[in-house]
Amino acid sequence: MPTRTGKIHIEGNPERVFEFLSDPENLKRITPGAASVQGVSEGRFLLSKSSSPATSAFLRTDRSAKRLEWGTDDGGYSGWLEVTANGDGSDITVEITTREQVQGAAGVRSGDDKLKDGLELLRRHISLA
């Protein structure tokens, strides 16, 4: 299963950034490709993408470490992120593991490109918050 790691620096204090990222109401906005995210219970939700049926998933929050961990119950997708202070802003480090094998064929976006897009999506939504 391929694993990818990325990191971005954004303006904003780490506490504010982490609060935004850990708010379940923001999951749809910061989850690339998500058509809908429905909370089921504390730390549990249903994730739907436009091309697939809803998948049961979890979200674990460690506020003291400013760390989130998530994954689908079927083991097809998991990851974590951490927010750390860096100068006058915050660094967000993300690691994603997926079951899908990404082909490098022409016209097919690589997993690295998708991760970069996801990090830019985080930056955009946090700066608007």
C-alpha positions in Angstrom: 0.0 0.0 0.0 1.6 3.3 -1.1 2.3 5.9 1.6 2.9 9.5 0.9 4.1 12.3 3.2 3.8 16.1 2.7 4.3 19.2 4.6 3.2 22.9 4.3 3.7 26.0 6.2 0.8 28.4 6.8 0.1 31.6 8.6 -1.8 31.2 11.8 -1.1 30.0 15.3 -1.0 26.2 15.8 -4.0 26.1 18.2 -6.3 28.0 15.8 -5.1 25.8 12.9 -5.7 22.6 14.8 -9.1 23.7 16.0 -10.2 24.3 12.4 -8.8 20.9 11.2 -10.3 18.9 14.1 -13.8 20.4 13.7 -16.0 17.6 12.2 -18.0 20.3 10.4 -14.9 21.1 8.3 -14.3 17.5 7.2 -16.0 17.8 3.8 -14.2 21.0 2.9 -10.7 19.6 3.7 -11.2 16.0 2.4 -10.2 16.0 -1.3 -12.9 14.4 -3.4 -15.5 14.1 -0.7 -19.1 14.5 -1.9 -20.4 14.2 1.6 -19.3 13.6 5.2 -22.0 12.7 7.7 -21.3 12.4 11.4 -22.6 9.2 12.9 -21.2 9.5 16.5 -18.2 10.9 18.3 -15.2 10.1 16.1 -17.2 8.1 13.5 -18.6 9.3 10.2 -19.7 8.2 6.7 -17.6 9.4 3.8 -19.0 9.5 0.3 -17.0 10.3 -2.8 -18.8 11.0 -6.1 -17.6 7.8 -7.7 -18.2 5.3 -4.8 -20.7 4.4 -2.1 -20.4 5.7 1.5 -17.7 4.2 3.6 -17.6 4.0 7.4 -14.6 5.8 8.8 -13.0 7.0 12.1 -11.3 10.2 13.3 -9.1 10.3 16.4 -8.1 13.6 17.9 -5.1 14.1 20.2 -5.4 17.8 21.2 -2.3 17.8 23.4 -0.1 16.6 20.5 -2.2 18.5 17.9 -2.5 15.3 15.9 -5.4 13.7 14.0 -5.6 10.1 12.8 -8.2 8.8 10.4 -9.0 5.8 8.3 -11.7 3.8 6.6 -13.0 0.6 8.3 -12.1 -1.4 5.3 -8.5 -0.4 5.6 -8.4 1.2 2.1 -7.4 4.6 3.3 -5.7 6.0 6.4 -3.5 8.8 7.5 -2.5 11.3 10.1 -1.6 14.9 10.4 0.2 17.0 13.0 0.3 20.7 13.5 3.5 22.3 14.9 4.6 25.8 15.6 7.2 27.3 13.3 8.1 30.9 13.6 5.1 33.1 13.2 2.9 30.3 11.7 2.3 26.6 11.7 3.6 23.6 9.9 1.1 20.8 8.9 2.7 17.4 8.2 0.4 14.8 6.6 0.9 11.1 5.9 -1.6 9.2 3.7 -1.7 5.5 3.0 -4.0 4.1 0.3 -4.8 0.7 -1.0 -5.0 1.9 -4.6 -2.0 1.6 -6.8 -1.4 4.8 -8.8 -0.3 4.3 -12.3 2.0 6.8 -13.9 0.1 6.7 -17.2 -0.4 9.9 -19.3 -3.5 11.8 -18.1 -3.6 10.1 -14.7 -2.6 12.2 -11.7 0.0 10.7 -9.4 -0.6 10.2 -5.7 2.0 12.8 -5.0 0.1 15.4 -7.1 -3.1 14.5 -5.2 -1.3 15.0 -1.9 0.0 18.4 -3.0 -3.5 19.4 -4.1 -4.9 18.3 -0.7 -2.3 20.3 1.2 -3.1 23.4 -0.9 -6.8 22.8 -0.2 -6.0 22.8 3.6 -4.0 26.1 3.1 -6.9 27.7 1.2 -9.6 26.8 3.7 -7.5 27.6 6.8 -6.7 31.1 5.4 -10.4 31.7 4.8 -11.4 30.6 8.3 
